[in-house]
Amino acid sequence: MAEQAQYEELARQLSALGAVKRDIGRVLPTDCPGGSAAVLTLLDRHGDMRIGRLAELLAVDMSVTSRHVAHVAERGWIVRSPDPADKRSRILRLTPAGHAVLDELSRRSSALLAERLSDWTDDEVGQLVRLMTRLRADFGDCRSVPPRPVPPAKEPAQPHTRPAQPHTRPAQPHARPAQPHTRPV
């Protein structure tokens, strides 16, 4: 098992992946921001679905998901069809135009990665892919799996406490009655 310091460094490195995601976001077409790209990617990966399921996969609020869905629907990248099981619900489905956008997104992000990792060997890129795939599998679907309990630290820190003080308001022996508000005439 890895040492605590290795896990701490791994946590730092994983948080720094945000910079990689931001760089990839910068090469997206201007009319396809990250949220829209995520909607298209998830529909491609998981197939047709209701907006509620999409919100779960995106791990964002339903209102945010609705904005992303509206954005991609306005551009003709998805269609919203009535759900045969529940006519009040809609099924989201990629269109040929949506697939074309996904192809462009893939081309752009692959080109950026090829540029940035040009001094990596094929084996190093393959190893990164295998390890990231394994990491994702070990975390599973974070929204449906309860978090594993974290064992306590070897020496738990002692909380700083002070004696509880009763919260009382000082007495007001000479309180004045409220005066009516009048405006000068």
Summary of the structure (lengths in Angstrom):
residues: 185
radius of gyration: 26.8
end to end distance: 82.9
largest distance: 87.8
contacts: 362
relative contact order: 0.08
helix: 52%
strand: 9%
